[in-house]
């Protein structure tokens, strides 16, 4: 029996594959790897292709005796989704339906869905709980919410057992698995890159939000904590349970300017940055309540302080040199 990780050649996928391997599970990676980390495909049996290819998914499930899928493959940038909603609904909705249909046709009925805090939309300064009514303000958030809503119907019709993990801002790295900071869109690698490799200032989008320092506040969670959440959600489903809807986050808010300060402190170098107008679809404050994940799957973050996140990115750069 195997676990299929879609998008398993990417940032979260490689960390999840490494953890599952360490837990003694057989891993199959399905990825078209346009931006994936091909050098890390030793972490599982690699099947090149797209989750939209229903025939390929069905044959992969049969050939590798797949019993469960951790679905990480997606388009995942809010600003891009505002410009290309067509791409986001095709990749995140249409392709996921093809995947679910293939799974149910082959009787692989254990499903972990990587969703997002973007389903919540705008927030006040209180911690977001899973029972807050979703109100996405971007096509990215809407595309993920559409799949969340479909899962209960697949359970009713086909016996699908599922868990939805609403990732907040995934960050950090483990040695050997970090991103290429020169091309990353994530704020911490981009900030580190501005100090170590680039003369181009970091762009800070929005400095007049209703937050203590005017910059956007987000909840950053270490990718190793996210990988562990994936595994613990898988164990939950393997015990015959279903229907978990969980925030995966640190429970602590950090502003963009606080990230700049943390990188400056750890590198001893001032981060060059300029300020720009806030982007459409970006809320001011997004921080999670993570108590439900502890209650349902026994998960809580252990590596997600801003100090550990910044240190891990710096160390991942050193380990790749």
Buried (B, 14 or more C-beta within 10 A) or exposed (E): EBBBBBBBBBBBBBBBBBBBBEEEBBBBBBBBBEBBBEEBBEBBBBBEBBBBBBEBBBBBBEEBEBBBBBBBBBBBBBBBBBEBBEBBBBBBBEBBBBBBBBBBEBEBBBBBBBBBBBBBBEBEEEBBEBEBEBEBBBBBBBBBBBBBEBBEEBBEEBEBBBBBBBBBBBBBBBEEBBBEBEEBEBBBBBBBBBBBEBEEEBEBBBBEBEBEEBBBBBBBBBBBBBBBBBBBBBEBBEEEBBBBBBBBBBBBBBBBBBBBBBBBEBBEEEBEBEBEEBBEBBBBBBBBBBBBBEEBBEBBBEBBBBEBBBBBBBBBBEEBE
